[in-house]
Amino acid sequence: MQKKKRKSNHSIKKYYRKSRRNRTKKLVIIGVILLIVILGIGIMQRRYGRERQGHLDVDASQPDIDVQLLDINEYSRPGIESDPITGIVIHYTANPGSTAQQNRDYFNGLKDSHETSVSSHFVVGLEGEIVQCVPTWEIAYASNERNHDTVSIECCHPDETGKFNDETYKSVVQLTAFLCEKYGLTQENVIRHYDVTGKICPKYFVEHEDAWQTFKEDVGAALQKEKQK
């Protein structure tokens, strides 16, 4: 009877060891499945985000531009001829909800208010409208030490995140591609104000490097479409 008991205890222990191993295997399998699901969701989210602002049917042709040049003055349009253009600089207004017209008028009003010295060659609005404030062969007060050899694009945004809505985004991509084509540049010559001075501008593209890379890819795709015409 004693031998039987030992044998029985051995069988029980063996059963529980096997049961633990099976549970461990199941947990590992479940963990792997969860990891695959999480990675899959992340990929889908990135792809969805890319589709949201990367499905653009634009090329590098000239977009509609409302030319409203600023009055020549020392605070926003000094009338100084720029050097050969070697870059396009993207900015954001840091004034949620403001329109392209309001920003253009603010720049022009500096001739009277003398509040500060600032401007941009172009302002892209919330409905995708593009207002030109300064000729591209003149400097604008936008990008500090790169004012002399760059064209600046100021972009409106609906909220504090600084993210451009679809209409603004599409127009900025086309305008940027058009300017690259005009000056013999590529998407690698497109930079942020942040890349010049470290200023958090444009905010969303500084805080979301992946969105910035997508933007540059969209500009590159627009340039490629222009070449294929």
Secondary structure, 3 states (H helix, E strand, C coil): CHHHHHHHHHHHHHHHHHHHHHHHHHHHHHHHHHHHHHHHHHHHHHHHHHHHHHCCCCCCCCCCCEECCCCCECCCECCCECCCCCEEEEEECCCCCCCHHHHHHHHHHHHHHCCCCCCCCEEECCCCCEEECCCCCECCCCCHHHHHHEEEEEECCCCCCCCCCHHHHHHHHHHHHHHHHHHCCCHHHEEEHHHHHCCCCCHHHHHCHHHHHHHHHHHHHHHHHHHCC
